[in-house]
Amino acid sequence: MKNMIVSVIFILNVFIASCGAAPIPPRADNFSFIYKDFACDLIPFYVLDSAKQTLIHSPVDNVNEYEFPFVLTDEELDAIYQKAISIDFFEYSSPFVVPEDQMLGYQFPISNFDLYLINGEKSNLVAWTNGIMAKPSYKAFKNLEELQELINRIIQSREIQLPVSSAGCE
């Protein structure tokens, strides 16, 4: 009887341990991304290329393009990687579209985003728009917005003198 109780406890422990969240695999040496923020335009407002370590800025009302060195820290790369893995970024389709039954409405101005991520043998390009207001319960869109906001916070945290645009989105 004692052996049977020990066996049942052992099996339960193995079952409970296997139901926990799978550990996030380590970031590969080739982890990199290209992030494009098309703020109200056909030309990207920002292009951040982590492999080339550059940020290209194209003000909305300016024909010029400005390139800056932009080296991400390991902590910044880890934060982006952890967020991407936690939302199953490599499983997103492109273009990512909010299903009609998850939409609340539309918002303006509309910006479009592209994010191309590489990690080991995996890669994925996801394009999406923020012109849709999704239901708060629709996590796929909310998670993608959080990843986009994380990257934008990193860009904006740098002391780079970006040219000021006088044009607004119309």
NORGIFEN-V693963 format. One record per run of one state. SS is the DSSP state (helix for helix, strand for strand, loop for the rest). FROM is the first residue (numbers start at 1). LEN is the number of residues. If there is no record, write none. Layout:
((SS,FROM,LEN) (SS,FROM,LEN))
This chain:
((loop,1,1) (helix,2,18) (loop,20,12) (strand,32,7) (loop,39,7) (strand,46,4) (loop,50,4) (strand,54,4) (loop,58,8) (strand,66,4) (loop,70,4) (helix,74,13) (loop,87,2) (helix,89,3) (loop,92,8) (helix,100,3) (strand,103,4) (loop,107,5) (strand,112,8) (loop,120,2) (strand,122,8) (loop,130,2) (strand,132,3) (loop,135,4) (helix,139,19) (loop,158,13))
